[in-house]
Amino acid sequence: MKVLDVLAALSERGGCHRIVDLAARTELPKATVYRLLQHLVSQGFVVAEPDSTYRIGPRFLGIAAAALSDAPWRKTVAAALESLRTATGLSAHFAQQYGGNLVIVDAVESLDPFGIPVRPGLTTAIEQTALGQAIVSTSSEAVVSQDPARQLRWVAAPVFHRRGEVLGALGVAGTDFTLADQALDRVRAVVRSAAADASAVLTAPSFGHRGTA
């Protein structure tokens, strides 16, 4: 649906957005984007700013927060994210796949004020970072990816649930400085361990009957 395309374009990147940019990302006519935005504003899903830009509104944020809170894996993944941040000092992320894309659905900020900012809702091609590469890999080993242009590094490992199905991937992100070569082996081990611990909980036969996750 076109209205969902507009909401997705608003949520994939932070801040406010111009109609012309939303039209380019959704490949919809500007008039159509404007009409859809007015409807979304009237329903509280989008907020219109005085400078004629738009951002995600409180109603959409409430739905997203409720959906994340209700996810059966939420507590287990949140604990893993916190353990990764504590152990590495880096921002920690959990991502899931849809089609050929990857979306970050939960994350915690780095302990370093110069760390990589987190952006839940960020969508990328599945193969673009270690998070996606870990999801499509058949191995439980941690994967490392680099973005030389932005001097970023990712380390990620898959998380399994149910009968060994891939739920998503846990990972950390840093710069070439905060995630330097000499730290890679240690961070890979930490990420693999956190993902394995989460997987052990989520694949346990008793998991679905606990009422906690």
C-alpha positions as CSV (number, residue, x, y, z in Angstrom):
1,M,0.0,0.0,0.0
2,K,1.2,3.5,-0.8
3,V,0.6,4.8,2.6
4,L,2.8,2.1,4.1
5,D,5.5,3.0,1.7
6,V,5.4,6.6,2.9
7,L,5.5,5.5,6.6
8,A,8.5,3.2,5.8
9,A,10.4,6.0,4.1
10,L,9.8,8.3,7.1
11,S,11.0,5.7,9.6
12,E,14.0,4.4,7.8
13,R,16.0,7.6,8.5
14,G,15.9,9.9,11.4
15,G,14.8,13.5,11.6
16,C,12.4,15.4,9.4
17,H,11.8,14.8,5.7
18,R,10.8,16.9,2.7
19,I,8.1,15.8,0.4
20,V,10.5,15.8,-2.6
21,D,12.8,13.4,-0.8
22,L,9.9,11.1,0.3
23,A,8.7,11.1,-3.3
24,A,12.1,10.1,-4.6
25,R,12.4,7.3,-2.0
26,T,8.9,5.9,-2.6
27,E,8.9,6.5,-6.3
28,L,5.5,8.2,-5.9
29,P,4.3,11.5,-7.4
30,K,4.8,14.4,-5.0
31,A,1.0,15.2,-5.1
32,T,0.3,11.6,-4.0
33,V,2.9,11.8,-1.2
34,Y,1.4,15.1,0.0
35,R,-2.1,13.7,0.0
36,L,-1.1,10.7,2.0
37,L,0.9,12.8,4.5
38,Q,-2.1,15.0,5.2
39,H,-4.2,11.9,6.0
40,L,-1.4,10.5,8.2
41,V,-1.1,13.8,10.0
42,S,-4.8,13.9,10.7
43,Q,-4.6,10.4,12.3
44,G,-1.6,11.2,14.4
45,F,0.8,8.9,12.6
46,V,2.9,11.8,11.2
47,V,3.7,15.3,12.5
48,A,4.0,18.3,10.1
49,E,6.7,20.8,11.1
50,P,6.5,24.6,10.5
51,D,9.2,24.3,7.8
52,S,7.0,22.0,5.7
53,T,8.9,18.9,6.6
54,Y,7.4,15.7,8.2
55,R,8.4,13.2,10.8
56,I,7.0,10.1,12.5
57,G,4.2,11.0,14.9
58,P,3.2,9.7,18.4
59,R,0.6,7.3,17.3
60,F,3.0,5.4,15.0
61,L,5.7,5.4,17.8
62,G,3.1,4.0,20.2
63,I,2.2,1.1,17.9
64,A,5.9,0.3,17.2
65,A,6.7,0.4,21.0
66,A,3.8,-1.9,21.8
67,A,4.7,-4.4,19.0
68,L,8.3,-4.6,20.2
69,S,7.2,-5.0,23.8
70,D,4.9,-7.9,22.8
71,A,7.5,-9.8,20.8
72,P,8.1,-13.1,22.7
73,W,11.9,-12.7,22.2
74,R,12.1,-9.1,23.4
75,K,13.5,-9.6,26.9
76,T,16.0,-12.2,25.9
77,V,17.3,-10.0,23.0
78,A,17.3,-6.9,25.2
79,A,19.4,-8.6,27.8
80,A,21.8,-9.8,25.1
81,L,22.1,-6.2,23.7
82,E,22.9,-4.9,27.2
83,S,25.5,-7.5,27.7
84,L,27.2,-6.7,24.4
85,R,27.3,-3.0,25.2
86,T,28.7,-3.6,28.7
87,A,31.4,-6.0,27.4
88,T,32.5,-4.0,24.4
89,G,31.4,-0.4,25.0
90,L,30.0,-0.3,21.5
91,S,26.5,0.2,20.2
92,A,24.7,-3.1,20.0
93,H,22.0,-3.9,17.4
94,F,19.4,-6.6,16.7
95,A,18.2,-7.0,13.1
96,Q,15.7,-9.2,11.2
97,Q,15.3,-10.0,7.6
98,Y,12.3,-9.3,5.3
99,G,12.8,-10.3,1.7
100,G,16.1,-9.2,0.5
101,N,16.3,-6.5,3.1
102,L,17.4,-6.1,6.7
103,V,15.8,-3.9,9.4
104,I,17.2,-3.0,12.8
105,V,14.4,-3.6,15.2
106,D,16.2,-2.9,18.5
107,A,19.4,-1.3,19.6
108,V,21.3,0.3,22.5
109,E,23.6,3.2,22.4
110,S,27.4,3.0,22.7
111,L,29.0,3.9,26.1
112,D,31.4,6.0,24.1
113,P,30.2,9.5,23.3
114,F,31.9,9.2,19.9
115,G,30.3,5.8,19.3
116,I,28.1,4.8,16.3
117,P,24.6,6.2,16.9
118,V,21.8,3.6,16.8
119,R,18.8,3.8,14.5
120,P,16.0,1.3,15.0
121,G,14.0,1.1,11.8
122,L,17.1,1.5,9.6
123,T,16.7,-0.7,6.5
124,T,19.6,-1.9,4.3
125,A,20.2,-4.6,1.7
126,I,20.7,-7.9,3.4
127,E,24.3,-8.3,2.3
128,Q,25.4,-4.8,3.2
129,T,26.5,-5.4,6.8
130,A,27.6,-8.3,9.0
131,L,24.1,-8.4,10.5
132,G,22.6,-9.5,7.2
133,Q,25.6,-11.7,6.4
134,A,25.1,-13.5,9.7
135,I,21.4,-14.1,9.0
136,V,22.0,-15.7,5.7
137,S,25.0,-17.7,6.8
138,T,24.5,-21.3,7.9
139,S,27.2,-20.9,10.5
140,S,26.8,-19.7,14.1
141,E,30.2,-18.0,13.9
142,A,30.5,-14.2,14.2
143,V,30.9,-12.3,10.9
144,V,32.9,-9.2,10.4
145,S,32.1,-6.6,7.7
146,Q,33.7,-3.2,6.9
147,D,32.6,0.0,5.3
148,P,35.9,1.6,4.3
149,A,34.2,4.8,2.9
150,R,32.7,5.6,6.4
151,Q,35.4,3.8,8.4
152,L,32.9,1.6,10.1
153,R,33.1,-2.0,11.2
154,W,30.4,-4.5,12.2
155,V,30.6,-7.8,14.0
156,A,27.5,-10.0,14.2
157,A,26.3,-13.5,14.8
158,P,22.9,-15.2,14.1
159,V,20.3,-15.8,16.8
160,F,18.1,-18.9,16.5
161,H,14.7,-19.8,17.9
162,R,12.1,-22.5,17.7
163,R,13.6,-25.6,16.1
164,G,16.8,-23.9,15.1
165,E,15.3,-21.3,12.7
166,V,17.1,-18.0,12.3
167,L,15.3,-15.3,14.2
168,G,17.7,-12.5,13.4
169,A,21.3,-11.3,14.2
170,L,22.9,-9.6,17.1
171,G,25.9,-7.4,16.5
172,V,28.0,-4.4,17.5
173,A,29.2,-1.5,15.4
174,G,32.3,0.7,15.8
175,T,34.8,2.8,13.9
176,D,38.2,1.6,12.7
177,F,39.5,3.2,16.0
178,T,36.9,1.9,18.5
179,L,36.8,-1.6,16.8
180,A,40.5,-1.8,15.9
181,D,42.2,-4.9,14.5
182,Q,43.7,-5.9,17.9
183,A,40.2,-5.9,19.4
184,L,38.4,-7.9,16.7
185,D,39.1,-11.4,18.0
186,R,37.9,-10.6,21.5
187,V,34.8,-8.8,20.2
188,R,34.0,-11.7,17.8
189,A,34.1,-14.1,20.7
190,V,31.9,-11.8,22.8
191,V,29.3,-11.4,20.1
192,R,29.2,-15.1,19.3
193,S,28.8,-15.9,23.0
194,A,25.9,-13.4,23.4
195,A,24.1,-14.8,20.3
196,A,24.6,-18.4,21.5
197,D,23.3,-17.6,25.0
198,A,20.2,-15.9,23.5
199,S,19.7,-18.8,21.1
200,A,19.9,-21.3,23.9
201,V,17.1,-19.6,25.7
202,L,14.9,-19.2,22.6
203,T,15.3,-22.7,21.4
204,A,14.7,-24.3,24.8
205,P,11.6,-26.6,24.7
206,S,10.2,-24.8,27.7
207,F,10.6,-21.3,26.2
208,G,7.1,-20.9,24.8
209,H,5.5,-21.9,28.0
210,R,7.4,-19.5,30.3
211,G,5.5,-16.4,29.6
212,T,8.8,-14.5,29.6
213,A,11.2,-13.8,26.8
